Amino acid sequence: MSTQYMSSRELLRWLWRGYLRHHMGLLSIAIFFMLLEGASVGGLSYMMQPMFDLVFVDGSSDALIWVSIAFFGIFLLRGISSVTQKVILATINQRSEAHMRTDMLDRLIHQDASFHQHHPPGFLIQRVQSDVSAINQVWQAIITGSGRDVAQLVAVLGVAISVDWRWTAIMLIGVPLLVLPLSIVQRYVRKKASLARDLGAVQATRLDEVFHGIVPIKLNRLESYQTGRYRTATTAFVRAQIKAALGASSTSGLVDLMAGLGVMCVILFGGREIINGDKTVGEFMSFFTAIGLAFDPMRRLASIMGVWQAAAAAMERIKELIDAPITLVSPTDPKPAPTGLPEIRLDNVNLFYGEAHILRDLSLVAEAGKTTALVGASGAGKSTIFNILTRLVDPQEGSVTLNGTEVRDLDLGDLRNLFSVVTQDALLFDETLKENILLGRTDVSDERLTEVLDAAHVSDFLHKMPDGLETRVGPRGSALSGGQRQRVVIARALLRDTPLLLLDEATSALDAQSEKVVQQALEKLSGGRTTIVIAHRLSTIRAADKIVVMERGRVMDEGRHEELLERGGIYADLYRLQFQDGKTVIDTDGVNAQLTRNENRNDGEQAGLLRRFARRLFG
């Protein structure tokens, strides 16, 4: 975020145009009752003079009756006005807060993948939750201040001036002295509040990391380490919050200092006039009641400046997020989506992430209705191909087409409706099993759902679920095993029934038994579709129509399984390493090496083969 702060006028204009103007009718009613409440306080101070002079000093019985009735009427009006405006403001507050949060989520969820790489979940959660609450607190304080507190201040100062304008001027003698200190305090509060917001986001990020990685944390005995990290972030946050609160509260202290100076001067000046008989006791009581009732709105109005500075930091961040441009958008005049089974073609594609060259003049074709497998080390660019096909990222150079139509020329919704994606990270929501498959769809018949459950082998474990399809799967599907989660995702993909299928290491994290069941479901899923598969286990892709071997963002070789073995090279070396004597010895990324005893080769030959494969794969 830029260190140049936006002006208060800019922020208020943005807040008004975006959210508060939708509640103009209710706001007008609330402000009307605020004005009544504020004016009633002026009536209380005004009634002090007849109460003292006519009732307590002159002893008038008639005055006693109408003065008491007047006081009751003022308090009744004030009570009704107070309740009404608070209920209306609470209604506006909740509605505008919900509107702002929903608007933010809608904006953030449509942001590009690169945006979310630079903004961790904890940071965004802090913006959507805490910052929105801070903004709604400040606009409510501003409206209350501009309505009730200003009206009350004007009313009581009007009463004070009507008693003696000189006393009022003396009372306010310290106001000019507050201008410089208040401006310094405001800048201090804004700076500390901005720091506190950043540290709050760090806290949220720490919690997000802990609860997402609770199992690895336990297995690696990182409880104390993670608690220490969170304690450090919390300590810094508390320190910043205390400093911001100190600055905000000092504004009220400065008002009290000014008021004390004014009261002292008025007593010295006005007291002599009362002693000399120039002013009555009733006038003096009316004036001091008015001034006393002016202190609270003055404090609140002064504290609003501190609250505003704290909220302005939050508002700047929210405005920055909402206004952040979305670069991956649909074209203004999109072409119709291809029908039938599309052919996928990439020609001379180059893609950079910053300085890193991920795809280098990459060209490949995935034929319509056939299965194309991508093989290569981690970082070879396999998953990146999936990302550019679905336009999670756009390459800087080259062409990406479906049946000859550039993916950039298609509406984003139409494009992504062509794909079903199954990855090793089976994304499930903390909902029922049924909802995780339907994802909000209401047009699926019971027969179709049963067909999908059977094809994806979800029916195999469904009877074990306590509530069947209505069983909640827990956060991220934690109540299910890895194989069960994968089958639920496959059922979801079957229900989408799209012509294009992307499988990203869908069985890599499964045991042998689960892999077999999931592989059967995947074979049913890929039937009659244009399929691209990423797999480290070559056993899952031997029957692919084409295998593309990648290295460092380039296509190094391609062909069927038998052709690649005959030609030798990277794939042949990889296959021999994985399937010596039918036993898996290494996965394709070269990381999880698991050399087994080879009866047909001696240890020296096997080590040499591994070194040669590593040199080809990693240079």
HELIX and SHEET records of a PDB file:
HELIX    1   1 SER A    8  GLY A   18  1                                  11    
HELIX    2   2 LEU A   20  HIS A   23  5                                   4    
HELIX    3   3 MET A   24  TYR A   46  1                                  23    
HELIX    4   4 MET A   48  PRO A   50  1                                   3    
HELIX    5   5 MET A   51  VAL A   57  3                                   7    
HELIX    6   6 SER A   61  ILE A  109  1                                  49    
HELIX    7   7 ALA A  113  HIS A  118  1                                   6    
HELIX    8   8 PRO A  121  GLN A  126  1                                   6    
HELIX    9   9 ARG A  127  ASP A  131  3                                   5    
HELIX   10  10 VAL A  132  THR A  144  1                                  13    
HELIX   11  11 GLY A  145  ASP A  149  3                                   5    
HELIX   12  12 VAL A  150  VAL A  163  1                                  14    
HELIX   13  13 TRP A  165  MET A  171  1                                   7    
HELIX   14  14 VAL A  175  LEU A  178  5                                   4    
HELIX   15  15 VAL A  179  HIS A  212  1                                  34    
HELIX   16  16 ILE A  214  LEU A  219  1                                   6    
HELIX   17  17 GLU A  223  ILE A  275  1                                  53    
HELIX   18  18 VAL A  281  ASP A  323  1                                  43    
HELIX   19  19 LYS A  382  LEU A  389  1                                   8    
HELIX   20  20 VAL A  407  ASP A  409  5                                   3    
HELIX   21  21 LEU A  412  ARG A  416  1                                   5    
HELIX   22  22 LEU A  433  LEU A  438  1                                   6    
HELIX   23  23 ASP A  446  ALA A  455  1                                  10    
HELIX   24  24 SER A  459  LEU A  462  1                                   4    
HELIX   25  25 GLY A  468  GLU A  470  5                                   3    
HELIX   26  26 PRO A  475  GLY A  477  5                                   3    
HELIX   27  27 GLY A  482  ARG A  496  1                                  15    
HELIX   28  28 ALA A  512  SER A  526  1                                  15    
HELIX   29  29 LEU A  538  THR A  540  5                                   3    
HELIX   30  30 HIS A  561  ARG A  567  1                                   7    
HELIX   31  31 ILE A  570  GLN A  578  1                                   9    
HELIX   32  32 ASP A  603  PHE A  618  1                                  16    
SHEET    1   A 4 ALA A 356  ALA A 366  0                                        
SHEET    2   A 4 ILE A 344  TYR A 353 -1                                        
SHEET    3   A 4 GLU A 397  LEU A 402 -1                                        
SHEET    4   A 4 THR A 405  GLU A 406 -1                                        
SHEET    1   B 6 PHE A 419  THR A 423  0                                        
SHEET    2   B 6 LEU A 500  ASP A 504  1                                        
SHEET    3   B 6 THR A 530  ILE A 534  1                                        
SHEET    4   B 6 THR A 371  GLY A 376  1                                        
SHEET    5   B 6 LYS A 546  GLU A 551  1                                        
SHEET    6   B 6 ARG A 554  GLY A 559 -1                                        
END                                                                             
